[in-house]
Amino acid sequence: MTDQTELNRLLWHSRRGMLELDVLLVPFVQEVYSTLDAEDQRCYRKLLDCEDQDMFGWFMEREVPDDPDLARIVRLMLDRVQPK
């Protein structure tokens, strides 16, 4: 179980000020992050260090991150919200 202080910090950093990112990142932290294994949690924290415009392009599927860690977490997040 992830400690509440870390979840609060991640929630704060997930609020980007761009609605398209906020509607993906904030619910992901609230509903999914604590269920991820340590490696996927690390990937999510790494994602938060990225520029908003890069994330926007990845989540709109205009581009795929070059970094395999980032590609993995972006895909995991997209699979969660896209109908099969």
ZAVEXBA-599371 format. One record per residue (C-alpha): x, y, z. Coordinates in steps of 0.5 Angstrom, whole numbers, plus 500, padded with zeros to 3 digits. Example, Ala and Ser with C-alpha at 12.3 -4.5 7.8 and 13.67 -1.06 7.14 Angstrom:
# residues 2
525491516;527498514;
This chain:
# residues 84
500500500;503507498;503512504;498518504;503523504;506520497;499520494;498527496;505529493;503525487;496528486;499535487;504534481;499530477;495537477;498540470;493546469;491543462;485540462;486534457;492532462;488533469;483528467;487523465;493524471;489526477;484520477;490515475;493517481;487517485;484510483;490506480;497508482;497505489;495498486;501498481;507495482;514498484;516499477;510502474;510507480;517509478;515510471;509514473;513518477;518519471;512521467;511527471;518530470;516530463;513537459;506538458;506538451;510532450;505528455;499531451;502529444;503522447;496521450;493524444;497518440;500523436;507521438;510515442;515516447;522514445;523512453;521505454;519506461;515512459;512508453;509503458;506508463;503512457;500505454;498503461;494509462;491509455;488502455;485504462;481509459;480507451;474502450;477496447;
